Amino acid sequence: QHMVSINVNVLYGLGPPTGVYGDHALSEVYLNNRWLLVDSYTVDTQLYSVAKQAINQKGLAMGYGVHKGGSICWDGKSNSFVQYVVEDVEVHARPGEGKHSQFSGEKALPDGPASDRDFGVVSDLREFHKRVQGSPFAGLRSGLERVVFPLIGARYCNNLIHHMRRSAVVAK
C-alpha cells in the first residue's frame, strides 16, 4: 500500500474530526507494465450517490467520504480516486522511501488541497506508524482510544452512513 496524508474534511458530516491532514492508504496495482493508485473502492455506489448530492447541494469541495472530483469507477488504465483527489502523485517509491517522514501539522481547509504529504510505499503499517511522526490519528491506535473508537466512534460513523444509504432508497 501507498501511504499519503489526506484532508480529513473529506469525512465532514460523518463524525470524525476535520481540519487536519490524517493518514490514508492507497492501493497500488501493477497493470500493463505500470503502477496505478486506487482508492475508488472505499465508497459504495449508493453512498457515493447520496454523498455527491449532499456536497453539491452544500457547495462543498468534499465531505461524507467523497471529493467532488472523485469517482468510484476505475478503468484499469489510470489512477482512480474518490477521496484522495490530486493531479500528480509518484508511484515508484520503494518501501520506506516516501518524500516525507512526518505530518505537516498544517490546518486542512474545507476547500484546501486533498493532501500535503506523500509517505510512499509501506509494507508494514506498524513500521509506518513508527517511522512517520505527527499523525493526528496516532492516539486512536494506542491505549484506551484503540478500544473506545471502534466501539463508539466507528459505530456512530457507520450509523450515519446507514441513514444516508436509507435516504437514497426512500428517495427513489
DARAUR-V827727 format. One record per residue. N is the residue number from 1. RES is the residue in one letter. OMEGA is omega in whole degrees, 0 to 359 (* if undefined). Layout:
n=N res=RES omega=OMEGA
n=N res=RES omega=OMEGA
This chain:
n=1 res=Q omega=183
n=2 res=H omega=183
n=3 res=M omega=178
n=4 res=V omega=169
n=5 res=S omega=178
n=6 res=I omega=176
n=7 res=N omega=186
n=8 res=V omega=173
n=9 res=N omega=176
n=10 res=V omega=179
n=11 res=L omega=177
n=12 res=Y omega=178
n=13 res=G omega=181
n=14 res=L omega=174
n=15 res=G omega=182
n=16 res=P omega=178
n=17 res=P omega=177
n=18 res=T omega=179
n=19 res=G omega=179
n=20 res=V omega=170
n=21 res=Y omega=179
n=22 res=G omega=180
n=23 res=D omega=185
n=24 res=H omega=180
n=25 res=A omega=173
n=26 res=L omega=174
n=27 res=S omega=174
n=28 res=E omega=181
n=29 res=V omega=180
n=30 res=Y omega=181
n=31 res=L omega=177
n=32 res=N omega=175
n=33 res=N omega=175
n=34 res=R omega=179
n=35 res=W omega=177
n=36 res=L omega=178
n=37 res=L omega=183
n=38 res=V omega=165
n=39 res=D omega=184
n=40 res=S omega=178
n=41 res=Y omega=187
n=42 res=T omega=182
n=43 res=V omega=179
n=44 res=D omega=185
n=45 res=T omega=183
n=46 res=Q omega=179
n=47 res=L omega=179
n=48 res=Y omega=182
n=49 res=S omega=181
n=50 res=V omega=181
n=51 res=A omega=180
n=52 res=K omega=178
n=53 res=Q omega=181
n=54 res=A omega=181
n=55 res=I omega=177
n=56 res=N omega=180
n=57 res=Q omega=182
n=58 res=K omega=180
n=59 res=G omega=181
n=60 res=L omega=174
n=61 res=A omega=182
n=62 res=M omega=178
n=63 res=G omega=178
n=64 res=Y omega=177
n=65 res=G omega=181
n=66 res=V omega=175
n=67 res=H omega=183
n=68 res=K omega=178
n=69 res=G omega=184
n=70 res=G omega=179
n=71 res=S omega=175
n=72 res=I omega=179
n=73 res=C omega=179
n=74 res=W omega=182
n=75 res=D omega=181
n=76 res=G omega=182
n=77 res=K omega=183
n=78 res=S omega=175
n=79 res=N omega=179
n=80 res=S omega=184
n=81 res=F omega=171
n=82 res=V omega=180
n=83 res=Q omega=183
n=84 res=Y omega=185
n=85 res=V omega=178
n=86 res=V omega=181
n=87 res=E omega=188
n=88 res=D omega=176
n=89 res=V omega=179
n=90 res=E omega=180
n=91 res=V omega=184
n=92 res=H omega=179
n=93 res=A omega=177
n=94 res=R omega=180
n=95 res=P omega=178
n=96 res=G omega=183
n=97 res=E omega=177
n=98 res=G omega=181
n=99 res=K omega=188
n=100 res=H omega=178
n=101 res=S omega=173
n=102 res=Q omega=178
n=103 res=F omega=185
n=104 res=S omega=185
n=105 res=G omega=180
n=106 res=E omega=175
n=107 res=K omega=178
n=108 res=A omega=181
n=109 res=L omega=182
n=110 res=P omega=179
n=111 res=D omega=182
n=112 res=G omega=180
n=113 res=P omega=179
n=114 res=A omega=182
n=115 res=S omega=173
n=116 res=D omega=180
n=117 res=R omega=174
n=118 res=D omega=183
n=119 res=F omega=177
n=120 res=G omega=182
n=121 res=V omega=180
n=122 res=V omega=179
n=123 res=S omega=183
n=124 res=D omega=182
n=125 res=L omega=177
n=126 res=R omega=177
n=127 res=E omega=179
n=128 res=F omega=182
n=129 res=H omega=175
n=130 res=K omega=185
n=131 res=R omega=185
n=132 res=V omega=184
n=133 res=Q omega=170
n=134 res=G omega=179
n=135 res=S omega=177
n=136 res=P omega=180
n=137 res=F omega=183
n=138 res=A omega=180
n=139 res=G omega=179
n=140 res=L omega=183
n=141 res=R omega=182
n=142 res=S omega=175
n=143 res=G omega=183
n=144 res=L omega=180
n=145 res=E omega=179
n=146 res=R omega=179
n=147 res=V omega=185
n=148 res=V omega=184
n=149 res=F omega=179
n=150 res=P omega=182
n=151 res=L omega=185
n=152 res=I omega=184
n=153 res=G omega=181
n=154 res=A omega=178
n=155 res=R omega=178
n=156 res=Y omega=180
n=157 res=C omega=179
n=158 res=N omega=177
n=159 res=N omega=177
n=160 res=L omega=179
n=161 res=I omega=178
n=162 res=H omega=180
n=163 res=H omega=177
n=164 res=M omega=179
n=165 res=R omega=179
n=166 res=R omega=180
n=167 res=S omega=177
n=168 res=A omega=179
n=169 res=V omega=180
n=170 res=V omega=183
n=171 res=A omega=184
n=172 res=K omega=*
